[in-house]
Structure formats: C-alpha cells, structure tokens
Amino acid sequence: MRFELTLNRTTKQRMLPMDYQYYISAWIYKVLDQANKGFAQFLHRKGYGQNETKLYKLFCFSRLNFGKPRLWKDKKLFEILAHEITLQVSFDVNEAATNFIKGLFMQQEFYLGDKFNGIDFKVVKVEALPEPNFLETMHYRLQTPWVVSYKTQEDKHPQYLSLSDEKFNGLAIKHIIEKYNSTRSQEPISLGQVKLKQASNFKRAGFVIKPGTKEQSRVVGNLFDFELVAPVPVHKMIWDSGISEKSSSGFGWLEINKNI
C-alpha cells in the first residue's frame, strides 16, 4: 500500500546530505516505534517472515521529490529551494491498515539530516495512492537502485553485482522467490514461475548507509528498465515492499514503465 506524504520546511535550513536515504529509513522506524515499539523493533532487528535467517522488511520509499536543488558536489549536499516536497512510502499491508498508517504520519514533525546539515519538516498531507492493475507480465522502471549482493566464504564484504554480471539475473530471481515464500502463507512459488528480462542499458548507482557510524558502507546497485513475469501476488509484493535487497534502506523502488 503506497502513500504520498507532503512535507513542508518549517525552518530556514535548506542544506541536505546527498546520502539522505539512511535518515529517512531511521525516521520511518521512529514513527513505527511510536505506534508499537515491539513491532518496530521486530522490523529493525529481525525482519518479517517465517524464515528466521532472512532479514526482510515490510516497507520501502521513493526518492524525495524536491524539484531542482542546487548541487554542492564538493560538500555532497543538496540545497533545497522548494518549500514543499513529497515522499512516497509503501508498506506491505492490506487496505485495512490505510487509516492507521495515515494517522501515524499525519502532522509528524522531524529533522532530516546529520548533525551538521539537515532540514526540519512537518507532514501536512498523507494520501493513499491507488494500485495499478497487476497482470502476470508487467514492465517496470527503477527509481532507486536494485541491489543484488554475492558473498563467498573468502569475501570479507559482499560484492554488489553489476547488471552485466552473469550471476545477477539468477540471484535476483532467487531473492524475489525467497522473499515471497518467507512472508506469505499461500502456496509457495517455484523458480519456473518468475522470469526477468532486463533492458540492455543500465546505470550503476548507490549511496552510503549508516553514515558517520562504524557500520558506514556504500551500497551500489543498478538502475534499468525490465519486464517481469510472475504470479500477480508477487507483483503486488514488490510494488508494496520493493524489489531489491535493503529496500527499507531506500533501494528497489519501482514505477510502471509507461513507455512500453
């Protein structure tokens, strides 16, 4: 279930770190924590699903829509000129939770940024968005990178695969199937039910997560258009909870590709 949040700047601050996704993720967890501390801690520490070894999250979010900011590349900052900006947030829940979630976010006041640069915002509007008509074959465009990681016993850190890597397609499909089977009580799906066809053109993109901490790292994924063939409930799942690894950190937000 997707929601569009309208945010107003409440102070004169205009500088925002370019790697702002971590701060959005932390804010969403904080909002959930205010509603149900146990549920938010469960999401953050363990994830959602039947398989305790998997860390699947229940939400994802889009890029901030703030028009055309001034770029301070040397300082890695955006200067936000717009007074009103929007953010889309999605939760893997049914429509019965719509009013509950709208109530959680409406009138929230928060600071987005690090201790040096950031902006004070207030949520002035929360709108539930209609879902597309899901079919077994859908065409998507990624707004935030699709991350597929691979780690051997010899690797100290995960490898974030390029779309051109021969392992990308198989591991991407494997992740979708595991995520579905671990979070649904319906009949499990199998490898043959999901087919992925990517466009030939792609762009490598990523951002820093947990900046300023000992766990700071840069996660890199891929932006591209693709066709996905899968059961309709799978399409709904990736629409609501993102298609990528680390979706709750700002990866794997997709839109319908209207150019097809």
C-alpha positions in Angstrom: 0.0 0.0 0.0 1.6 3.3 -1.2 1.2 6.7 0.4 2.3 10.1 -0.7 3.5 12.4 2.1 3.6 16.1 1.5 6.3 17.8 3.6 6.7 21.5 4.4 10.0 23.0 5.6 9.4 24.6 9.0 12.7 26.5 9.4 15.1 28.3 7.1 17.6 25.4 6.8 18.0 24.3 3.2 21.1 22.0 3.1 20.5 18.3 2.9 23.1 15.5 2.7 23.0 13.8 -0.7 23.0 10.4 1.0 19.8 11.2 2.9 18.1 7.8 2.5 19.5 6.5 5.8 17.9 9.3 7.6 14.5 8.7 6.0 14.7 5.0 6.9 15.6 5.9 10.5 12.7 8.3 10.7 10.2 5.7 9.4 11.4 3.3 12.1 10.9 6.0 14.7 7.3 6.6 13.6 6.6 2.9 13.8 8.2 2.8 17.2 5.8 5.5 18.5 2.9 3.3 17.4 4.1 0.0 18.5 7.6 -0.3 20.0 7.7 -4.1 19.8 6.6 -4.2 16.2 9.2 -1.6 15.1 12.0 -3.4 16.9 10.9 -6.6 15.2 11.2 -4.9 11.8 14.5 -3.3 12.6 16.3 -6.2 14.2 14.8 -9.3 12.7 12.7 -8.6 9.7 9.4 -10.1 8.7 8.8 -13.7 7.6 8.7 -17.3 8.5 12.4 -18.0 7.9 14.4 -16.6 10.8 17.6 -16.4 8.9 16.3 -13.8 6.4 16.0 -10.1 7.1 13.0 -9.0 5.0 11.5 -5.6 5.8 7.9 -4.5 5.3 8.4 -1.1 3.8 10.3 0.9 1.1 10.3 4.5 0.0 10.9 6.7 -3.1 13.4 9.4 -3.7 12.5 12.8 -2.3 10.8 14.9 -4.9 12.2 18.4 -4.3 12.3 19.9 -7.8 15.7 21.2 -8.9 18.0 21.8 -6.0 21.4 23.5 -6.1 24.2 20.9 -6.0 27.2 21.4 -3.8 29.2 18.4 -5.1 32.3 19.1 -3.1 30.4 19.1 0.1 28.0 16.3 -1.0 25.0 18.5 -0.3 21.7 19.4 -1.9 20.4 23.0 -1.3 16.6 22.6 -1.3 14.9 25.6 -2.7 11.3 24.3 -2.7 9.2 24.9 0.4 7.0 21.9 -0.2 8.4 18.5 -1.2 6.9 15.0 -1.5 7.9 11.5 -0.5 6.2 8.2 -1.3 6.3 5.5 1.3 4.9 1.9 0.9 4.0 -0.8 3.4 3.4 -4.5 2.7 0.0 -4.4 4.3 -3.6 -4.6 3.2 -6.1 -1.8 2.7 -7.5 -2.3 6.2 -4.4 -0.6 7.6 -4.8 2.5 5.4 -6.3 4.8 8.1 -3.9 3.5 10.7 -0.9 4.4 8.6 -2.2 7.8 7.6 -2.8 8.6 11.2 0.7 7.6 12.1 2.4 10.0 9.7 0.0 13.0 9.6 1.3 16.0 11.4 4.7 14.4 12.2 7.5 16.9 12.8 11.0 15.7 12.3 14.6 16.6 11.4 16.1 15.0 8.4 19.9 15.0 8.1 23.1 14.7 10.1 24.4 16.8 13.0 25.9 19.3 10.5 23.3 19.7 7.8 19.6 18.9 7.7 16.1 20.3 7.4 13.1 20.4 9.7 9.9 19.1 8.1 6.3 18.7 9.0 4.0 16.3 7.3 1.0 18.3 6.2 -0.8 15.7 4.0 -1.0 12.0 3.7 -2.7 10.4 0.7 -3.2 6.8 -0.1 -2.4 6.0 -3.7 -4.3 3.7 -6.0 -2.6 0.5 -7.1 -2.0 -0.4 -10.7 -3.9 -3.2 -12.4 -1.4 -6.0 -11.9 -1.0 -8.6 -14.6 1.3 -11.6 -14.8 3.6 -9.7 -17.2 4.5 -6.2 -16.1 7.0 -3.6 -17.3 8.8 -1.5 -14.7 11.3 1.3 -14.4 13.6 1.5 -11.3 13.6 4.8 -9.4 16.2 3.7 -6.9 18.9 1.0 -7.5 18.2 -2.7 -7.5 20.9 -4.3 -5.2 22.0 -7.9 -5.7 24.8 -9.0 -3.4 27.0 -12.0 -3.5 29.5 -13.2 -0.9 31.7 -16.2 -0.8 33.4 -17.6 2.3 36.6 -15.8 1.3 34.9 -12.4 0.9 35.1 -10.0 3.9 32.5 -7.8 2.4 29.6 -8.5 0.0 30.1 -7.9 -3.7 27.4 -5.7 -5.2 26.8 -7.2 -8.7 26.5 -5.2 -11.9 23.6 -6.0 -14.1 26.2 -7.3 -16.6 27.3 -10.0 -14.2 26.1 -13.4 -15.2 25.0 -14.1 -11.6 22.8 -11.1 -11.4 19.6 -12.5 -13.0 19.6 -15.8 -11.1 20.3 -14.3 -7.7 17.7 -11.5 -8.3 15.0 -14.1 -9.1 16.1 -16.2 -6.2 15.7 -13.3 -3.8 12.2 -12.5 -5.1 11.1 -16.1 -4.6 12.6 -16.4 -1.2 11.1 -13.1 -0.1 7.6 -14.2 -1.3 7.8 -17.7 0.2 9.1 -16.4 3.6 6.4 -13.8 4.0 3.3 -15.5 2.6 1.2 -18.3 4.0 -0.1 -19.1 0.5 1.2 -21.9 -1.7 4.9 -21.3 -2.3 6.1 -20.3 -5.8 8.9 -22.0 -7.7 11.8 -20.9 -9.8 10.0 -21.5 -13.1 7.2 -19.1 -12.2 9.4 -16.0 -12.3 11.1 -14.7 -15.4 13.1 -11.5 -15.6 14.1 -9.7 -18.8 16.2 -6.6 -18.4 16.9 -3.7 -20.8 20.4 -3.7 -22.2 21.1 -0.2 -20.9 21.7 0.3 -17.1 23.4 2.7 -14.8 25.3 1.9 -11.6 24.2 3.9 -8.7 24.3 3.8 -4.9 24.6 5.7 -1.7 26.1 5.5 1.8 24.1 3.8 4.6 24.7 4.3 8.3 26.9 7.4 7.5 29.1 8.6 10.4 29.0 5.2 12.2 31.3 2.3 12.5 29.0 0.4 10.1 29.2 3.0 7.4 29.3 1.5 3.9 28.5 2.3 0.4 25.9 0.1 -1.3 25.8 0.0 -5.1 23.0 -1.3 -7.3 21.7 -0.8 -10.8 19.0 1.4 -12.4 17.3 -0.1 -15.5 14.0 -0.9 -17.1 12.8 -4.5 -17.0 9.9 -6.9 -17.7 8.9 -9.3 -15.0 6.7 -12.4 -15.5 5.3 -13.7 -12.2 2.1 -14.5 -10.4 0.0 -11.4 -9.6 0.6 -11.6 -5.8 4.4 -11.3 -6.5 3.9 -8.1 -8.4 1.9 -6.7 -5.6 4.6 -7.7 -3.1 7.4 -5.9 -4.9 5.2 -2.9 -5.5 4.4 -2.6 -1.8 7.8 -3.7 -0.3 10.4 -3.0 -3.0 12.2 -5.5 -5.3 15.7 -5.1 -4.0 17.8 -6.2 -1.1 17.8 -3.5 1.5 14.5 -2.0 0.3 13.9 -0.5 3.8 17.1 1.4 3.4 16.0 3.1 0.2 16.7 0.6 -2.6 14.4 -1.1 -5.1 11.6 1.4 -5.5 10.0 0.9 -8.9 7.3 2.5 -11.1 5.3 1.3 -14.0 7.2 1.9 -17.3 4.8 4.0 -19.2 7.0 4.0 -22.3 6.0 0.4 -23.2 
